């Protein structure tokens, strides 16, 4: 007699019941025994799924600096043009003998970050009882040691993101508040007073009893007002309108970054981004831009962003202040390694080896390269 055909509904119900009561991923599992011999039923295979713990910002790796304690960044600006004079009818011939020394920006420094140590222990005679062959045991030992380097990669990745966030935070407020008759201005800084921004092209030797606005209005001033361009606000793209606006902001910034400019770096003086730009952008933004703007364009090349785009999951906490994108000169931010070494420590009585991975680095942010931080508010 033919059996009745199972319906799809019955099949789904049966499988759902079987899976719900099955032992799957159960840490409280107790090994069973074979019914006749009472031998313990054996593990058919050991499985480990290794993760991809990599530093997703390799372009921010700097040079290896083994010696020294600080990074020192210095800069000197352009030499002013002077009208030609052969001193036949006017001027002082002695001017040819006096020095015309360059003006140097105030130097800035970056010091080493705290030294980090990652440690893991491999026991000589412990894990073997969990395996039936040397190959599987060796895989476990290799993975335990590999996690040292995985942990370092994750640490470096998070450190780099935090440096990006710090760069954006500095770009959001790069100016030093100027107080009349108190602040001694130095070349290499942006100063603010009465909601306006100024740059000086000469180092002061003492404070003066004049506002920056007054000094900028004098004839042949060495203080001049600028429009701050190190950050801007733009709505996070959510539709075609906001996506188009975001692309306009980025394309305009990329265009400006190609030239020598003022007020587009932390110091005010900016060299052109001749080696390219990178746009670091919070995850979730580009899918909207690509769908709402780029895919709908008749000629998507017209909307293409002229910078390398790198997606990251956070800016080390600065995203909580509404930062969602950061455009930088590729030379302007690095994590320089100062020291990296693995040391082994044997404990003969305990019968184990401990591996220590030591690492130290210096975070670097340039005072003179282009930066544009984009905040939503």
BALOBA-1460 file (C-alpha; in Angstrom, 3 decimals):
// residues 377
<rec num="1" residu="x" x="0.000" y="0.000" z="0.000"/>
<rec num="2" residu="x" x="1.454" y="3.380" z="-1.036"/>
<rec num="3" residu="x" x="2.173" y="5.825" z="1.726"/>
<rec num="4" residu="x" x="0.572" y="9.235" z="1.675"/>
<rec num="5" residu="x" x="2.537" y="12.089" z="0.176"/>
<rec num="6" residu="x" x="4.040" y="14.603" z="2.612"/>
<rec num="7" residu="x" x="2.861" y="18.131" z="2.096"/>
<rec num="8" residu="x" x="5.219" y="21.065" z="2.155"/>
<rec num="9" residu="x" x="3.528" y="22.344" z="5.300"/>
<rec num="10" residu="x" x="4.109" y="19.002" z="7.063"/>
<rec num="11" residu="x" x="7.753" y="18.985" z="5.976"/>
<rec num="12" residu="x" x="8.326" y="22.479" z="7.345"/>
<rec num="13" residu="x" x="6.645" y="21.565" z="10.647"/>
<rec num="14" residu="x" x="8.670" y="18.370" z="11.052"/>
<rec num="15" residu="x" x="12.029" y="20.040" z="10.330"/>
<rec num="16" residu="x" x="11.240" y="22.995" z="12.580"/>
<rec num="17" residu="x" x="10.470" y="20.618" z="15.438"/>
<rec num="18" residu="x" x="13.640" y="18.623" z="14.823"/>
<rec num="19" residu="x" x="15.913" y="21.670" z="14.746"/>
<rec num="20" residu="x" x="14.343" y="23.296" z="17.795"/>
<rec num="21" residu="x" x="15.118" y="20.261" z="19.947"/>
<rec num="22" residu="x" x="18.509" y="19.413" z="18.397"/>
<rec num="23" residu="x" x="21.794" y="19.928" z="20.215"/>
<rec num="24" residu="x" x="23.460" y="22.687" z="18.161"/>
<rec num="25" residu="x" x="26.087" y="25.107" z="19.535"/>
<rec num="26" residu="x" x="25.362" y="23.873" z="23.063"/>
<rec num="27" residu="x" x="28.141" y="24.537" z="25.603"/>
<rec num="28" residu="x" x="26.426" y="22.337" z="28.201"/>
<rec num="29" residu="x" x="26.608" y="19.254" z="25.966"/>
<rec num="30" residu="x" x="27.527" y="15.951" z="27.666"/>
<rec num="31" residu="x" x="29.190" y="13.299" z="25.532"/>
<rec num="32" residu="x" x="27.076" y="10.211" z="24.839"/>
<rec num="33" residu="x" x="28.174" y="6.569" z="24.714"/>
<rec num="34" residu="x" x="27.723" y="3.841" z="22.136"/>
<rec num="35" residu="x" x="24.911" y="1.529" z="23.280"/>
<rec num="36" residu="x" x="26.713" y="-1.836" z="23.240"/>
<rec num="37" residu="x" x="30.371" y="-1.120" z="24.072"/>
<rec num="38" residu="x" x="29.647" y="1.978" z="26.150"/>
<rec num="39" residu="x" x="32.629" y="3.689" z="24.561"/>
<rec num="40" residu="x" x="32.382" y="7.473" z="24.381"/>
<rec num="41" residu="x" x="31.152" y="8.633" z="21.006"/>
<rec num="42" residu="x" x="33.977" y="10.508" z="19.326"/>
<rec num="43" residu="x" x="34.205" y="14.090" z="18.091"/>
<rec num="44" residu="x" x="34.000" y="13.905" z="14.293"/>
<rec num="45" residu="x" x="35.972" y="17.116" z="13.723"/>
<rec num="46" residu="x" x="37.232" y="20.246" z="15.442"/>
<rec num="47" residu="x" x="36.180" y="23.451" z="13.697"/>
<rec num="48" residu="x" x="37.475" y="26.969" z="14.179"/>
<rec num="49" residu="x" x="36.398" y="29.905" z="12.053"/>
<rec num="50" residu="x" x="39.197" y="32.445" z="12.002"/>
<rec num="51" residu="x" x="38.233" y="36.090" z="11.730"/>
<rec num="52" residu="x" x="39.769" y="38.735" z="9.521"/>
<rec num="53" residu="x" x="41.405" y="40.918" z="12.136"/>
<rec num="54" residu="x" x="43.247" y="43.361" z="9.897"/>
<rec num="55" residu="x" x="44.168" y="47.007" z="9.986"/>
<rec num="56" residu="x" x="41.842" y="48.505" z="7.372"/>
<rec num="57" residu="x" x="43.844" y="51.728" z="7.124"/>
<rec num="58" residu="x" x="47.254" y="50.569" z="5.825"/>
<rec num="59" residu="x" x="47.736" y="53.849" z="3.945"/>
<rec num="60" residu="x" x="48.187" y="55.595" z="7.296"/>
<rec num="61" residu="x" x="51.264" y="53.515" z="8.172"/>
<rec num="62" residu="x" x="54.207" y="55.866" z="8.434"/>
<rec num="63" residu="x" x="57.942" y="55.301" z="8.592"/>
<rec num="64" residu="x" x="59.832" y="53.337" z="11.229"/>
<rec num="65" residu="x" x="61.557" y="55.758" z="13.618"/>
<rec num="66" residu="x" x="63.622" y="53.748" z="16.069"/>
<rec num="67" residu="x" x="65.534" y="56.673" z="17.573"/>
<rec num="68" residu="x" x="64.382" y="59.966" z="19.041"/>
<rec num="69" residu="x" x="61.479" y="60.923" z="21.263"/>
<rec num="70" residu="x" x="59.481" y="63.478" z="19.252"/>
<rec num="71" residu="x" x="58.435" y="64.330" z="15.734"/>
<rec num="72" residu="x" x="59.182" y="67.966" z="14.925"/>
<rec num="73" residu="x" x="57.407" y="69.697" z="12.055"/>
<rec num="74" residu="x" x="58.731" y="72.993" z="10.732"/>
<rec num="75" residu="x" x="57.754" y="75.192" z="7.812"/>
<rec num="76" residu="x" x="58.824" y="78.378" z="6.105"/>
<rec num="77" residu="x" x="56.597" y="80.386" z="3.836"/>
<rec num="78" residu="x" x="57.079" y="82.112" z="0.506"/>
<rec num="79" residu="x" x="59.568" y="84.938" z="0.091"/>
<rec num="80" residu="x" x="57.863" y="88.310" z="-0.565"/>
<rec num="81" residu="x" x="58.338" y="89.955" z="-3.945"/>
<rec num="82" residu="x" x="60.067" y="93.362" z="-4.037"/>
<rec num="83" residu="x" x="60.029" y="95.886" z="-6.842"/>
<rec num="84" residu="x" x="63.325" y="96.000" z="-8.721"/>
<rec num="85" residu="x" x="65.568" y="98.931" z="-7.838"/>
<rec num="86" residu="x" x="69.049" y="99.649" z="-9.235"/>
<rec num="87" residu="x" x="69.462" y="102.529" z="-6.748"/>
<rec num="88" residu="x" x="70.416" y="104.990" z="-9.489"/>
<rec num="89" residu="x" x="67.705" y="107.484" z="-8.588"/>
<rec num="90" residu="x" x="66.225" y="106.364" z="-5.272"/>
<rec num="91" residu="x" x="66.607" y="103.979" z="-2.388"/>
<rec num="92" residu="x" x="69.514" y="103.076" z="-0.160"/>
<rec num="93" residu="x" x="72.287" y="100.984" z="-1.785"/>
<rec num="94" residu="x" x="73.120" y="99.616" z="1.630"/>
<rec num="95" residu="x" x="69.856" y="97.623" z="1.440"/>
<rec num="96" residu="x" x="71.709" y="95.130" z="-0.742"/>
<rec num="97" residu="x" x="73.989" y="94.305" z="2.182"/>
<rec num="98" residu="x" x="71.382" y="93.703" z="4.871"/>
<rec num="99" residu="x" x="70.061" y="90.166" z="5.454"/>
<rec num="100" residu="x" x="66.655" y="89.061" z="4.196"/>
<rec num="101" residu="x" x="66.159" y="86.040" z="6.395"/>
<rec num="102" residu="x" x="63.162" y="83.744" z="5.899"/>
<rec num="103" residu="x" x="60.274" y="83.648" z="8.349"/>
<rec num="104" residu="x" x="59.732" y="80.288" z="10.005"/>
<rec num="105" residu="x" x="56.420" y="79.062" z="11.372"/>
<rec num="106" residu="x" x="56.309" y="78.080" z="15.004"/>
<rec num="107" residu="x" x="57.326" y="74.426" z="15.179"/>
<rec num="108" residu="x" x="54.897" y="71.764" z="16.399"/>
<rec num="109" residu="x" x="55.672" y="68.441" z="18.054"/>
<rec num="110" residu="x" x="54.214" y="64.943" z="18.320"/>
<rec num="111" residu="x" x="55.400" y="62.594" z="21.036"/>
<rec num="112" residu="x" x="55.344" y="58.832" z="21.279"/>
<rec num="113" residu="x" x="52.121" y="57.169" z="22.356"/>
<rec num="114" residu="x" x="52.130" y="54.865" z="25.370"/>
<rec num="115" residu="x" x="53.953" y="51.582" z="24.823"/>
<rec num="116" residu="x" x="51.631" y="48.583" z="24.491"/>
<rec num="117" residu="x" x="52.180" y="44.915" z="25.333"/>
<rec num="118" residu="x" x="50.124" y="41.952" z="24.127"/>
<rec num="119" residu="x" x="50.730" y="38.631" z="25.889"/>
<rec num="120" residu="x" x="49.584" y="35.049" z="25.353"/>
<rec num="121" residu="x" x="50.624" y="31.718" z="26.820"/>
<rec num="122" residu="x" x="51.058" y="28.337" z="25.136"/>
<rec num="123" residu="x" x="51.133" y="25.335" z="27.482"/>
<rec num="124" residu="x" x="53.466" y="22.534" z="26.434"/>
<rec num="125" residu="x" x="51.287" y="19.628" z="27.569"/>
<rec num="126" residu="x" x="47.708" y="20.784" z="27.925"/>
<rec num="127" residu="x" x="45.730" y="21.041" z="24.696"/>
<rec num="128" residu="x" x="46.943" y="17.737" z="23.254"/>
<rec num="129" residu="x" x="44.278" y="15.788" z="25.155"/>
<rec num="130" residu="x" x="41.604" y="17.601" z="23.160"/>
<rec num="131" residu="x" x="42.957" y="16.421" z="19.810"/>
<rec num="132" residu="x" x="43.664" y="13.116" z="18.123"/>
<rec num="133" residu="x" x="46.522" y="14.270" z="15.887"/>
<rec num="134" residu="x" x="49.442" y="16.701" z="15.822"/>
<rec num="135" residu="x" x="48.137" y="18.678" z="12.855"/>
<rec num="136" residu="x" x="44.970" y="19.872" z="14.593"/>
<rec num="137" residu="x" x="46.907" y="20.606" z="17.771"/>
<rec num="138" residu="x" x="49.428" y="22.635" z="15.775"/>
<rec num="139" residu="x" x="46.612" y="24.640" z="14.219"/>
<rec num="140" residu="x" x="45.424" y="25.656" z="17.698"/>
<rec num="141" residu="x" x="48.901" y="26.749" z="18.789"/>
<rec num="142" residu="x" x="49.388" y="28.736" z="15.586"/>
<rec num="143" residu="x" x="46.054" y="30.468" z="16.044"/>
<rec num="144" residu="x" x="46.844" y="31.370" z="19.669"/>
<rec num="145" residu="x" x="50.084" y="33.053" z="18.561"/>
<rec num="146" residu="x" x="48.435" y="34.610" z="15.501"/>
<rec num="147" residu="x" x="46.010" y="36.389" z="17.801"/>
<rec num="148" residu="x" x="48.935" y="38.434" z="19.135"/>
<rec num="149" residu="x" x="49.355" y="40.030" z="15.724"/>
<rec num="150" residu="x" x="45.602" y="40.191" z="15.149"/>
<rec num="151" residu="x" x="45.250" y="42.134" z="18.384"/>
<rec num="152" residu="x" x="47.981" y="44.549" z="17.307"/>
<rec num="153" residu="x" x="46.266" y="45.083" z="13.954"/>
<rec num="154" residu="x" x="42.978" y="45.924" z="15.660"/>
<rec num="155" residu="x" x="44.775" y="48.255" z="18.084"/>
<rec num="156" residu="x" x="46.496" y="50.077" z="15.222"/>
<rec num="157" residu="x" x="43.224" y="50.363" z="13.289"/>
<rec num="158" residu="x" x="41.372" y="51.891" z="16.217"/>
<rec num="159" residu="x" x="44.316" y="54.200" z="16.989"/>
<rec num="160" residu="x" x="44.364" y="55.462" z="13.405"/>
<rec num="161" residu="x" x="40.630" y="56.144" z="13.503"/>
<rec num="162" residu="x" x="41.084" y="58.086" z="16.723"/>
<rec num="163" residu="x" x="43.863" y="60.153" z="15.129"/>
<rec num="164" residu="x" x="41.535" y="60.903" z="12.208"/>
<rec num="165" residu="x" x="38.917" y="62.023" z="14.710"/>
<rec num="166" residu="x" x="41.454" y="64.206" z="16.512"/>
<rec num="167" residu="x" x="42.491" y="65.765" z="13.186"/>
<rec num="168" residu="x" x="38.850" y="66.607" z="12.455"/>
<rec num="169" residu="x" x="38.358" y="68.020" z="15.945"/>
<rec num="170" residu="x" x="41.430" y="70.244" z="15.530"/>
<rec num="171" residu="x" x="40.184" y="71.351" z="12.099"/>
<rec num="172" residu="x" x="36.810" y="72.204" z="13.619"/>
<rec num="173" residu="x" x="38.454" y="74.713" z="15.930"/>
<rec num="174" residu="x" x="42.005" y="75.464" z="14.739"/>
<rec num="175" residu="x" x="42.174" y="79.093" z="15.881"/>
<rec num="176" residu="x" x="43.853" y="80.558" z="18.950"/>
<rec num="177" residu="x" x="41.743" y="83.177" z="20.702"/>
<rec num="178" residu="x" x="43.443" y="86.573" z="20.451"/>
<rec num="179" residu="x" x="43.385" y="88.984" z="23.381"/>
<rec num="180" residu="x" x="44.389" y="92.589" z="22.704"/>
<rec num="181" residu="x" x="47.598" y="93.611" z="24.499"/>
<rec num="182" residu="x" x="48.103" y="90.046" z="25.732"/>
<rec num="183" residu="x" x="48.554" y="87.573" z="22.868"/>
<rec num="184" residu="x" x="51.946" y="87.336" z="21.199"/>
<rec num="185" residu="x" x="51.201" y="86.119" z="17.669"/>
<rec num="186" residu="x" x="53.435" y="83.683" z="15.819"/>
<rec num="187" residu="x" x="53.467" y="82.640" z="12.195"/>
<rec num="188" residu="x" x="52.013" y="79.158" z="11.824"/>
<rec num="189" residu="x" x="48.739" y="79.761" z="13.658"/>
<rec num="190" residu="x" x="45.253" y="81.024" z="12.920"/>
<rec num="191" residu="x" x="43.922" y="83.576" z="15.409"/>
<rec num="192" residu="x" x="40.343" y="84.509" z="16.142"/>
<rec num="193" residu="x" x="38.772" y="87.648" z="17.557"/>
<rec num="194" residu="x" x="35.170" y="88.878" z="17.424"/>
<rec num="195" residu="x" x="34.099" y="85.823" z="15.377"/>
<rec num="196" residu="x" x="36.674" y="86.586" z="12.655"/>
<rec num="197" residu="x" x="39.853" y="84.746" z="11.714"/>
<rec num="198" residu="x" x="43.307" y="86.138" z="10.967"/>
<rec num="199" residu="x" x="46.748" y="84.963" z="9.882"/>
<rec num="200" residu="x" x="50.015" y="86.757" z="10.540"/>
<rec num="201" residu="x" x="52.986" y="86.717" z="8.171"/>
<rec num="202" residu="x" x="55.503" y="87.953" z="10.708"/>
<rec num="203" residu="x" x="56.441" y="86.742" z="14.165"/>
<rec num="204" residu="x" x="55.640" y="89.208" z="16.946"/>
<rec num="205" residu="x" x="58.155" y="89.898" z="19.677"/>
<rec num="206" residu="x" x="55.571" y="91.284" z="22.101"/>
<rec num="207" residu="x" x="51.827" y="91.812" z="22.456"/>
<rec num="208" residu="x" x="50.361" y="95.001" z="20.974"/>
<rec num="209" residu="x" x="47.529" y="97.215" z="22.147"/>
<rec num="210" residu="x" x="45.448" y="96.878" z="18.992"/>
<rec num="211" residu="x" x="42.726" y="94.532" z="17.864"/>
<rec num="212" residu="x" x="43.430" y="92.243" z="14.927"/>
<rec num="213" residu="x" x="40.823" y="94.106" z="12.884"/>
<rec num="214" residu="x" x="42.693" y="97.368" z="13.465"/>
<rec num="215" residu="x" x="46.033" y="95.819" z="12.587"/>
<rec num="216" residu="x" x="44.611" y="94.268" z="9.401"/>
<rec num="217" residu="x" x="43.295" y="97.674" z="8.281"/>
<rec num="218" residu="x" x="46.712" y="99.351" z="8.459"/>
<rec num="219" residu="x" x="48.796" y="100.042" z="5.375"/>
<rec num="220" residu="x" x="51.244" y="97.214" z="4.608"/>
<rec num="221" residu="x" x="49.779" y="95.042" z="7.384"/>
<rec num="222" residu="x" x="51.326" y="91.785" z="8.489"/>
<rec num="223" residu="x" x="47.973" y="90.604" z="9.794"/>
<rec num="224" residu="x" x="45.190" y="89.714" z="7.365"/>
<rec num="225" residu="x" x="41.665" y="88.383" z="7.728"/>
<rec num="226" residu="x" x="40.759" y="85.013" z="6.207"/>
<rec num="227" residu="x" x="37.694" y="82.848" z="5.778"/>
<rec num="228" residu="x" x="38.201" y="79.630" z="7.698"/>
<rec num="229" residu="x" x="37.898" y="76.608" z="5.398"/>
<rec num="230" residu="x" x="39.143" y="73.696" z="7.495"/>
<rec num="231" residu="x" x="35.617" y="72.480" z="8.219"/>
<rec num="232" residu="x" x="32.068" y="72.881" z="7.005"/>
<rec num="233" residu="x" x="28.590" y="71.645" z="7.816"/>
<rec num="234" residu="x" x="26.437" y="69.697" z="5.381"/>
<rec num="235" residu="x" x="23.422" y="67.488" z="5.884"/>
<rec num="236" residu="x" x="24.120" y="63.770" z="5.919"/>
<rec num="237" residu="x" x="22.953" y="62.426" z="2.539"/>
<rec num="238" residu="x" x="19.511" y="60.842" z="2.781"/>
<rec num="239" residu="x" x="18.065" y="61.615" z="-0.667"/>
<rec num="240" residu="x" x="19.086" y="62.970" z="-4.069"/>
<rec num="241" residu="x" x="19.061" y="66.593" z="-2.899"/>
<rec num="242" residu="x" x="21.333" y="66.098" z="0.110"/>
<rec num="243" residu="x" x="23.519" y="63.654" z="-1.848"/>
<rec num="244" residu="x" x="24.064" y="66.228" z="-4.594"/>
<rec num="245" residu="x" x="24.887" y="68.876" z="-2.004"/>
<rec num="246" residu="x" x="27.429" y="66.583" z="-0.345"/>
<rec num="247" residu="x" x="29.130" y="65.848" z="-3.673"/>
<rec num="248" residu="x" x="29.326" y="69.578" z="-4.409"/>
<rec num="249" residu="x" x="31.012" y="70.223" z="-1.057"/>
<rec num="250" residu="x" x="33.584" y="67.488" z="-1.614"/>
<rec num="251" residu="x" x="34.314" y="68.352" z="-5.249"/>
<rec num="252" residu="x" x="34.793" y="72.027" z="-4.377"/>
<rec num="253" residu="x" x="37.151" y="71.095" z="-1.535"/>
<rec num="254" residu="x" x="39.126" y="68.736" z="-3.792"/>
<rec num="255" residu="x" x="39.485" y="71.485" z="-6.357"/>
<rec num="256" residu="x" x="40.753" y="73.969" z="-3.795"/>
<rec num="257" residu="x" x="43.172" y="71.431" z="-2.341"/>
<rec num="258" residu="x" x="45.110" y="71.309" z="-5.600"/>
<rec num="259" residu="x" x="46.445" y="74.828" z="-5.106"/>
<rec num="260" residu="x" x="48.512" y="76.715" z="-2.545"/>
<rec num="261" residu="x" x="45.905" y="78.380" z="-0.346"/>
<rec num="262" residu="x" x="45.203" y="80.069" z="2.962"/>
<rec num="263" residu="x" x="43.076" y="78.935" z="5.923"/>
<rec num="264" residu="x" x="42.768" y="75.352" z="4.660"/>
<rec num="265" residu="x" x="45.210" y="73.819" z="7.145"/>
<rec num="266" residu="x" x="45.627" y="73.908" z="10.913"/>
<rec num="267" residu="x" x="48.354" y="76.547" z="10.597"/>
<rec num="268" residu="x" x="46.634" y="78.598" z="7.924"/>
<rec num="269" residu="x" x="49.346" y="78.114" z="5.293"/>
<rec num="270" residu="x" x="48.619" y="75.188" z="2.996"/>
<rec num="271" residu="x" x="50.701" y="73.561" z="0.314"/>
<rec num="272" residu="x" x="48.910" y="71.892" z="-2.589"/>
<rec num="273" residu="x" x="47.883" y="68.251" z="-2.253"/>
<rec num="274" residu="x" x="50.177" y="67.102" z="-5.043"/>
<rec num="275" residu="x" x="50.225" y="63.469" z="-3.900"/>
<rec num="276" residu="x" x="46.457" y="63.100" z="-3.781"/>
<rec num="277" residu="x" x="43.572" y="63.234" z="-1.328"/>
<rec num="278" residu="x" x="41.690" y="60.662" z="0.719"/>
<rec num="279" residu="x" x="38.091" y="61.018" z="1.840"/>
<rec num="280" residu="x" x="37.397" y="59.094" z="5.037"/>
<rec num="281" residu="x" x="33.672" y="58.669" z="5.383"/>
<rec num="282" residu="x" x="31.416" y="57.036" z="7.942"/>
<rec num="283" residu="x" x="29.727" y="53.814" z="6.906"/>
<rec num="284" residu="x" x="26.162" y="54.182" z="5.623"/>
<rec num="285" residu="x" x="26.735" y="57.424" z="3.726"/>
<rec num="286" residu="x" x="28.148" y="56.288" z="0.372"/>
<rec num="287" residu="x" x="25.364" y="53.774" z="-0.412"/>
<rec num="288" residu="x" x="22.908" y="56.674" z="-0.334"/>
<rec num="289" residu="x" x="25.149" y="58.880" z="-2.471"/>
<rec num="290" residu="x" x="25.734" y="56.113" z="-5.000"/>
<rec num="291" residu="x" x="22.047" y="55.280" z="-5.359"/>
<rec num="292" residu="x" x="20.550" y="58.758" z="-5.114"/>
<rec num="293" residu="x" x="23.104" y="60.723" z="-7.154"/>
<rec num="294" residu="x" x="25.680" y="58.657" z="-9.014"/>
<rec num="295" residu="x" x="23.347" y="55.961" z="-10.367"/>
<rec num="296" residu="x" x="20.787" y="58.537" z="-11.498"/>
<rec num="297" residu="x" x="23.260" y="60.752" z="-13.347"/>
<rec num="298" residu="x" x="23.363" y="60.731" z="-17.147"/>
<rec num="299" residu="x" x="27.149" y="61.020" z="-16.916"/>
<rec num="300" residu="x" x="28.251" y="59.662" z="-13.550"/>
<rec num="301" residu="x" x="31.849" y="60.726" z="-14.226"/>
<rec num="302" residu="x" x="30.722" y="64.321" z="-13.761"/>
<rec num="303" residu="x" x="29.721" y="63.491" z="-10.189"/>
<rec num="304" residu="x" x="32.694" y="61.272" z="-9.373"/>
<rec num="305" residu="x" x="34.607" y="62.358" z="-6.285"/>
<rec num="306" residu="x" x="38.270" y="63.092" z="-7.198"/>
<rec num="307" residu="x" x="39.707" y="61.427" z="-4.104"/>
<rec num="308" residu="x" x="40.335" y="57.964" z="-2.783"/>
<rec num="309" residu="x" x="37.314" y="56.963" z="-0.691"/>
<rec num="310" residu="x" x="37.824" y="54.915" z="2.481"/>
<rec num="311" residu="x" x="34.845" y="53.752" z="4.536"/>
<rec num="312" residu="x" x="35.311" y="53.457" z="8.300"/>
<rec num="313" residu="x" x="32.948" y="52.474" z="11.084"/>
<rec num="314" residu="x" x="33.838" y="55.293" z="13.459"/>
<rec num="315" residu="x" x="36.149" y="58.261" z="14.008"/>
<rec num="316" residu="x" x="37.308" y="57.235" z="17.471"/>
<rec num="317" residu="x" x="34.335" y="58.935" z="19.108"/>
<rec num="318" residu="x" x="34.351" y="62.192" z="17.110"/>
<rec num="319" residu="x" x="31.332" y="60.887" z="15.165"/>
<rec num="320" residu="x" x="29.365" y="61.560" z="18.350"/>
<rec num="321" residu="x" x="30.006" y="65.261" z="17.631"/>
<rec num="322" residu="x" x="28.307" y="64.818" z="14.213"/>
<rec num="323" residu="x" x="31.480" y="64.271" z="12.178"/>
<rec num="324" residu="x" x="30.799" y="61.996" z="9.219"/>
<rec num="325" residu="x" x="33.498" y="62.748" z="6.629"/>
<rec num="326" residu="x" x="37.095" y="63.951" z="6.578"/>
<rec num="327" residu="x" x="39.063" y="64.961" z="3.485"/>
<rec num="328" residu="x" x="42.850" y="65.057" z="3.933"/>
<rec num="329" residu="x" x="46.082" y="65.377" z="1.997"/>
<rec num="330" residu="x" x="47.588" y="61.878" z="1.889"/>
<rec num="331" residu="x" x="50.768" y="63.180" z="3.559"/>
<rec num="332" residu="x" x="49.000" y="64.882" z="6.430"/>
<rec num="333" residu="x" x="48.332" y="62.026" z="8.838"/>
<rec num="334" residu="x" x="50.352" y="58.931" z="9.761"/>
<rec num="335" residu="x" x="50.988" y="56.419" z="12.510"/>
<rec num="336" residu="x" x="54.764" y="55.995" z="12.708"/>
<rec num="337" residu="x" x="56.093" y="52.833" z="14.336"/>
<rec num="338" residu="x" x="58.891" y="53.341" z="16.869"/>
<rec num="339" residu="x" x="59.287" y="49.851" z="18.239"/>
<rec num="340" residu="x" x="57.923" y="46.360" z="17.599"/>
<rec num="341" residu="x" x="59.329" y="43.136" z="19.004"/>
<rec num="342" residu="x" x="58.206" y="39.711" z="20.232"/>
<rec num="343" residu="x" x="59.890" y="38.219" z="23.304"/>
<rec num="344" residu="x" x="59.521" y="34.670" z="24.638"/>
<rec num="345" residu="x" x="59.488" y="33.707" z="28.298"/>
<rec num="346" residu="x" x="59.798" y="30.057" z="29.315"/>
<rec num="347" residu="x" x="58.434" y="28.867" z="32.641"/>
<rec num="348" residu="x" x="60.099" y="25.513" z="33.150"/>
<rec num="349" residu="x" x="58.249" y="24.583" z="36.310"/>
<rec num="350" residu="x" x="54.879" y="25.608" z="34.919"/>
<rec num="351" residu="x" x="55.751" y="23.954" z="31.600"/>
<rec num="352" residu="x" x="54.564" y="26.771" z="29.385"/>
<rec num="353" residu="x" x="55.813" y="29.552" z="27.119"/>
<rec num="354" residu="x" x="54.510" y="33.116" z="27.199"/>
<rec num="355" residu="x" x="54.899" y="35.352" z="24.184"/>
<rec num="356" residu="x" x="54.997" y="39.133" z="24.619"/>
<rec num="357" residu="x" x="54.438" y="41.455" z="21.667"/>
<rec num="358" residu="x" x="55.691" y="44.970" z="22.421"/>
<rec num="359" residu="x" x="54.697" y="47.934" z="20.278"/>
<rec num="360" residu="x" x="55.065" y="51.699" z="20.382"/>
<rec num="361" residu="x" x="54.129" y="54.322" z="17.814"/>
<rec num="362" residu="x" x="53.809" y="58.064" z="17.295"/>
<rec num="363" residu="x" x="50.712" y="59.658" z="15.851"/>
<rec num="364" residu="x" x="51.415" y="62.431" z="13.374"/>
<rec num="365" residu="x" x="49.120" y="65.205" z="12.137"/>
<rec num="366" residu="x" x="50.514" y="67.844" z="9.807"/>
<rec num="367" residu="x" x="50.001" y="71.511" z="10.546"/>
<rec num="368" residu="x" x="50.451" y="72.497" z="6.908"/>
<rec num="369" residu="x" x="48.526" y="70.080" z="4.710"/>
<rec num="370" residu="x" x="44.967" y="70.430" z="3.467"/>
<rec num="371" residu="x" x="42.137" y="69.276" z="5.715"/>
<rec num="372" residu="x" x="38.354" y="69.561" z="5.442"/>
<rec num="373" residu="x" x="36.143" y="68.085" z="8.155"/>
<rec num="374" residu="x" x="32.445" y="67.687" z="7.334"/>
<rec num="375" residu="x" x="29.980" y="67.765" z="10.198"/>
<rec num="376" residu="x" x="26.226" y="67.387" z="9.964"/>
<rec num="377" residu="x" x="25.637" y="70.286" z="12.368"/>
